[in-house]
Structures are given as C-alpha cells and as structure tokens.
Amino acid sequence: MAPLDMHQAAELKTSLEPEWSIVDDGRALYREIGFAGFNRTMAFANAVAWIANTEGHHPVMCVRYGRCDLTWTTNAINGLSVNDFICAAKVDQLLHAV
C-alpha cells in the first residue's frame, strides 16, 4: 500500500477538527491537546491507548503536565494512511465526550 499523497491527506483532514496539522512532509498528523491538570491528561492518554489497541494502530504520544501531543503515522508505509485519519477522528470524538 502506498502512503496518501498531500492532496488525499488534505482532503481527509477536512473531516477532522481544525487543530490537527499534517506534518513531516505529509507523513504524519499532529495535534497538541491541553488539559486542566495531570490527572485529566493521563486519563486522556489512557483513553487514547485504548483506542490505539482497539484499532491495532498506535500513535506517538508525548505526555506532560496539562498537555498531550499526538502524532499518527503508518510506519509500514512511511506516511499517512486512511487508518491514521480514522484514529484521529476517534480522538476528536473522545474529546467531545469529555
């Protein structure tokens, strides 16, 4: 499977919250998410871990007090796949449920 090209990625990005960015020369999706405190940040990180395990697709997460940065990419193709956008959309839904 080939990675999505920039046009395909940009089109799929329109279905996500605007805080997501396409980075790394079109090879990844990135978002910084702020929280009121460490406990909320960790609860979110654990919920994302559950989504990732359910999907069999795992992001890079950087967790610190009051913030979690997420990067979705598909390492097997060195770029973005539709699954990255599905997982990002699930994160968006999670944030709306909080």
N, C-alpha and C positions, 0 to 999 in steps of 0.2 A: 504494500500500500504506500502510495506517495503522500507526503505531507500536503496540507492545504496550501494553496498559493495565497498571496496577500489579498487578492480580490475576494476569494472564497472566505477567508478568515474575517475580513472586514464586513462582509455580508452577514455572516453568522453572529458577529459581535453586536449587531443591531438588536438582537433578541435578548441581550444581557443588560444589566444595569450599567449606566454610563461610567461608573468608577473603574471598570475593567479596562486595561490597556493591552494592546498587542506589542510585545517587546522582543528583544533578542533577534532582530532582523526578521520578525514574523514567525519565530519558532516557539513563542510562549505567550500565555495570558497571565497578567499580573494584576493584583489588587491589594491595597493596604486597607485594613479594616480596624477602626478604633473602637475601644470598649471602655466602660467606666470601671476600671479595676482589673486586677489579675484573675480573680475567680471567674468573672464573665469571659475573659479572654480564654482561659483554659477550658471552660465549658464549650465555647465555640470550637476551639481546636479539637476537642474530643468528638464533637458532633461531625466535624469535617472528616476526622479519621474514620468514623462510622460510615459516612457516605463513601469515602475512598475504598474502604474494604468491601462494601456492598457492590461497588462498581468495578472492583479489581483494577483501579486506576488511582495512583497516589500522587498528590502534589508535593512540591517543596513548600514547607511551612517554616516561617521564622516567627517564633512566639516570644514576646517580651511583655512587660507590664503594660497593660492597656492597649496592646496592638498585636495583630496577627497579619503577616504578609503571606499571601498565597501565590504560587506560580504553578500553573498547569501546563504541561507539555507532554508529548509522547516520545519518550526516549528511543523506542524501537525504530522510529522513522525520522528522528532528529528534527521534529517540527510539530505543528499542530494537527490534531485530528478532530473529527466531529465529537469524539468522546470528551475531549478537553472542554468543549463548549457545553456539553450535557452536564458535566460535573460542575462547571462554573454556574450554570443555571440552577442547579440544585443548591449551591451555596447561596445564591440570591434568594431562593425560596426559604431557606433556613433563616436568613437574616430578616425576612418579612414576618416570620413566625415568632420572632423573639419580641 
